[in-house]
Amino acid sequence: YNISGTLFHDTDGLTDSSVDGTGIGTVSATQMYANLVQGGSVVQSITLPAGGTYTFTGLSAGSYTVVIATSATATTPSVPAGWVNVGEAFGSNNGAGTGNEGGTPNGSIAVTVGSADVTGVNFGIEQPPVAGTATSVTQSNPGGTTSVRVDNLLTSGSAPIFSASDPDGTVSSITITVFPTNATSITINGITYTSGMFPGGGVNVPTNGSGVPTQIISVDPVDGNVSVDISYTTTDAAGIVSNTGTATVPFGASCNPNQGS
């Protein structure tokens, strides 16, 4: 009997209830392998071609595990740095799978061979988004309860303090995850939040393709020489959340404000 399937570059993961996309065999210059594991040992290994397809042949009935890995001898799954597993499924015709194989995608699927070939044992991987970390030029602390606009602030190198990217997709929003440090309030798109009323799930802010907010964000810093840290993430089309980025705004009592452009 045979077991066959495909490794897909699946940029939308299981959000469409399918493991599909573009077949892939080399990931970030790293050759990928489909390994058939039984009894803790690799019994067959296939160097994945450009289209990502594999077929294990001549199998007896029994229980196996198909593992996608960066080594032909690996009994546990792995992907290159900067990539994540986003789906595993049993499909048909060696194409799009339907539904998750079960649990969190991890690059392995348990397969039982009975009296027929098993096809469409598919895997999906993708590159997660990245949120930036930057510090703006120093602003004058206005004191009292006056807010300062921060979404358009620039670093000393004229880069925006908010930024995000997706290596295999497009950023459309960020999520400010927690109430900023050293602030009495933050106002996002006209809605003002204090620490006691900041949403537990954070606040989603639409952005341009570079992760720069398209809604106005202002903060009221506590008085004195302080830095306001605004933590945020971005989520890609596969539902994968990025690292936590930080936009830091230092405030000083005697510095001229620079609101960016």
Salt bridges, closest charged atoms under 4 A:
ASP151 OD1 - ARG149 NE 2.88
ASP168 OD2 - HIS9 NE2 2.85
